[in-house]
């Protein structure tokens, strides 16, 4: 009888998610040779080639794609059994602060996984602006916060760096208007860079919407009445990145910084910080491909 090893499956899934052995090894805190050996053993056990190594980058074979779905389910079931049947001494509340515009798509995955690992710990999610979240963290009102900033910051860990993208309605034409109508938050960290880029490129603009309500901005943009800027990959499904060619200027990258993620202070907070890092690493990384599991 042949038995699949969960540790080996974790390495296989990590390679698929992170685009190769090197990134997977860093994520798993293993050496590249250890991850490669686990993959080799998995292929030998199944008698199948799971990775196509013929090109410059590693890709999944058809058998690898099929195994990936099963591997995700087996790992999830393993983790659920462990969390339900072992010591569940951890309980209480953790407060996590996240800017409005980077809640999706990463944070729902974080909350779901954390709840599976710590079912008795409640995560209070606070969604606000970077400046307000930093003030709350300094007052001790949050255990962890994320921020969107142009640079690193003292006491913070940069966990991702993503470019700003112009965002509009699917098939919209608001970006063609002059002056270009903008929908921006009053305290949005992206606002100065957006305006500076337009001014430097000589593109006239006007504030169509200026608000602190992200729902108002989202509704205005989706109605093709204005454009906005968001970090690459964080736009809602009913919005899309604008392919304007040279009609709109390039926008700078922003860093996603984590405050409160220093290890060793609290195992529950450490676990939540690790999940946040992993989720945003995946958002900013280069996975082999998006595979449903």
TIMARGU-113529 format. One line per field, with one value per residue (C-alpha): residue in one letter; residue number from 1; x, y, z. Coordinates in steps of 0.1 Angstrom, whole numbers, plus 2048, in hexadecimal, padded with zeros to 3 digits. Layout:
N
aa c(A ...);
i c(NUM ...);
X c(X ...);
Y c(Y ...);
Z c(Z ...);
//
This chain:
293
aa c(X X X X X X X X X X X X X X X X X X X X X X X X X X X X X X X X X X X X X X X X X X X X X X X X X X X X X X X X X X X X X X X X X X X X X X X X X X X X X X X X X X X X X X X X X X X X X X X X X X X X X X X X X X X X X X X X X X X X X X X X X X X X X X X X X X X X X X X X X X X X X X X X X X X X X X X X X X X X X X X X X X X X X X X X X X X X X X X X X X X X X X X X X X X X X X X X X X X X X X X X X X X X X X X X X X X X X X X X X X X X X X X X X X X X X X X X X X X X X X X X X X X X X X X X X X X X X X X X X X X X X X X X X X X X X X X X X X X X X X X X X X X X X X X X X X X X X);
i c(1 2 3 4 5 6 7 8 9 10 11 12 13 14 15 16 17 18 19 20 21 22 23 24 25 26 27 28 29 30 31 32 33 34 35 36 37 38 39 40 41 42 43 44 45 46 47 48 49 50 51 52 53 54 55 56 57 58 59 60 61 62 63 64 65 66 67 68 69 70 71 72 73 74 75 76 77 78 79 80 81 82 83 84 85 86 87 88 89 90 91 92 93 94 95 96 97 98 99 100 101 102 103 104 105 106 107 108 109 110 111 112 113 114 115 116 117 118 119 120 121 122 123 124 125 126 127 128 129 130 131 132 133 134 135 136 137 138 139 140 141 142 143 144 145 146 147 148 149 150 151 152 153 154 155 156 157 158 159 160 161 162 163 164 165 166 167 168 169 170 171 172 173 174 175 176 177 178 179 180 181 182 183 184 185 186 187 188 189 190 191 192 193 194 195 196 197 198 199 200 201 202 203 204 205 206 207 208 209 210 211 212 213 214 215 216 217 218 219 220 221 222 223 224 225 226 227 228 229 230 231 232 233 234 235 236 237 238 239 240 241 242 243 244 245 246 247 248 249 250 251 252 253 254 255 256 257 258 259 260 261 262 263 264 265 266 267 268 269 270 271 272 273 274 275 276 277 278 279 280 281 282 283 284 285 286 287 288 289 290 291 292 293);
X c(800 80D 806 809 81C 80C 82E 837 816 81B 83C 82B 80F 828 83C 81C 810 831 83E 85C 872 886 867 857 876 876 851 855 876 887 8A5 8A0 8AF 897 879 887 88C 868 85B 871 864 840 845 856 83A 81F 834 82A 83B 82A 840 84A 86E 875 870 881 867 857 833 81A 814 7F0 7F6 804 7E5 7CF 7E3 7E3 7BD 7BF 7DE 7CC 7AF 7C5 7D9 7BA 7AA 7CB 7CC 7A8 7AC 7CB 7BA 79A 7A9 7C8 7CC 7B7 7C4 7C6 7A8 7A0 7A1 7BB 7B5 7C1 7C0 7C1 7BC 79B 7AB 7C1 7A7 7A0 7AA 7C3 7B2 794 7AC 7C0 7A1 794 7B5 7BB 798 7A0 7C0 7B3 78D 78B 79D 788 798 78A 790 792 792 79D 7B8 7DD 7E2 7C6 7D1 7F4 7E6 7D1 7EF 804 7E8 7E9 7C6 7D2 7E8 7F1 7EB 7F3 7FC 801 81F 838 856 85E 858 869 85A 849 850 84B 838 830 836 81C 818 7FB 7E3 7C9 7A6 786 765 767 768 765 76F 772 798 796 785 798 79A 79B 781 791 780 798 797 79F 7B9 7C3 7E9 7E8 7D9 7F9 80A 7EC 7E9 80F 811 7F5 804 827 818 803 7E2 7C6 7B1 794 786 765 762 775 769 774 75B 76B 749 741 761 75B 737 743 75F 74A 730 74C 749 76D 78E 7A1 7C3 7C8 7E5 7E9 7D2 7BD 7A1 77E 770 758 775 793 7B5 7B6 7CC 7D1 7F3 804 7E4 7E9 80A 81A 814 82D 82E 823 82E 818 827 81E 820 820 82D 84D 84E 84F 836 816 812 7EF 7FA 819 803 7EC 80A 818 7F7 7F6 81A 812 7F3 802 821 80B 7F9 81A 82C 82C 819 81A 7F6 7D5 7C8 7A7 7AA);
Y c(800 822 840 865 87B 89C 8AD 8A3 8AF 8D0 8D4 8CB 8E5 8FF 8FA 8FD 91D 92F 928 911 900 91E 933 914 90C 92F 92D 90B 915 8F7 8F4 8F1 8CE 8C3 8CF 8BF 89E 89E 8A4 888 870 87A 874 852 848 84F 845 865 885 8A1 8BE 8C7 8D2 8D4 8FA 917 917 8FA 8F2 8D8 8B9 8AD 894 8B0 8C5 8A8 8A1 8C6 8C6 8A7 8B3 8D3 8C0 8A7 8C2 8D5 8B6 8AD 8D0 8D0 8AF 8BB 8DC 8CA 8AD 8BC 8D5 8F4 909 928 93E 963 97F 98D 9AF 9B2 9D3 9D4 9F1 9F0 9EB 9CC 9B7 9A4 98A 981 987 970 953 95D 95E 93C 92B 93B 930 90C 90E 921 91C 92B 94B 968 97F 9A2 9B1 9D7 9E6 A0A A21 A1C A3C A33 A0F A1A A31 A15 9FE A18 A1A 9F5 9F0 9D6 9B8 9B9 9D2 9D4 9F5 A00 A17 A22 A18 A02 A0F A0C 9EE 9E0 9C3 9C6 9A6 9B0 9CB 9D0 9EA A01 9FC A12 A03 A08 9F8 9DA 9E7 A0B A2B A43 A42 A52 A72 A92 A9D A79 A74 A65 A54 A57 A53 A72 A60 A46 A3F A3B A5D A73 A5B A59 A7F A84 A6B A7C A9E A92 A83 AA2 A90 AA7 A99 AA1 A92 A82 A72 A7A A65 A4F A34 A19 A0D A2F A2E A0A A12 A31 A1F A00 A18 A25 A48 A4A A37 A2C A1C 9FC 9E4 9C9 9AC 9BC 9CA 9BC 9A3 9BC 9D5 9D1 9DF 9F9 9F1 A15 A12 A33 A47 A44 A46 A29 A29 A20 A01 A00 9EB 9D6 9D9 9C3 9D2 9BB 99C 998 973 966 97D 969 948 951 973 962 949 964 979 95A 955 979 977 958 966 986 974 95F 97F 98F 96F 95C 93B 920 927 92D 90A 905 8ED);
Z c(800 7F7 80D 804 81D 827 82A 807 7FA 80B 7F8 7D7 7DD 7E7 7C7 7B2 7C5 7C6 7A3 7AA 7C3 7CE 7D9 7E8 7FD 80B 814 824 836 826 80F 7E9 7EA 805 7F0 7D0 7E2 7EF 7CC 7BE 7D9 7D1 7AC 7B3 7CA 7B0 792 781 775 788 77C 759 75B 736 734 744 75F 772 768 774 75E 759 775 78B 785 78F 7AE 7B9 7BF 7D4 7E7 7F1 7FF 811 822 82C 83B 84D 85C 866 878 88B 896 8A1 8B4 8C4 8E0 8D9 8F5 8DF 8E2 8E3 8C9 8B1 8A1 87D 86A 844 82C 818 7F7 7FF 812 7F2 7E7 802 824 820 819 838 84E 841 847 86A 875 86C 880 89E 89F 8C2 8B9 8AA 891 892 870 86E 84C 849 83B 840 854 86C 86F 878 893 8A1 8A2 8B4 8CE 8D3 8C4 8A9 8AC 887 86C 847 835 812 810 7F6 80C 829 84C 86E 880 861 84B 825 81A 7F6 7DD 7C2 7A6 7A5 788 778 77F 76D 762 74B 728 736 726 743 740 71D 72A 72F 74A 756 772 792 7AF 7CD 7F2 807 81B 801 801 7DB 7D5 7D4 7BC 7A5 7A2 79F 783 770 775 76A 74A 743 745 752 76E 785 7A5 79C 7BE 7DE 7FB 818 80D 7F8 7ED 7DE 7CA 7BF 7B3 7A0 78F 786 777 760 76E 77B 77E 79C 7A4 7B8 7BE 7A4 7AB 7C6 7B0 7B3 79A 78B 784 76D 767 74B 72D 722 712 713 719 73F 752 764 789 7A4 7B9 7DD 7FA 810 833 851 874 893 881 896 8A0 8C3 8D5 8D1 8BF 8B3 8A5 896 884 876 86B 859 846 83C 82F 81B 80C 800 7F4 7DE 7D1 7C7 7BC 79C 7A1 785 77E 790 798 7AA 7C8);
//
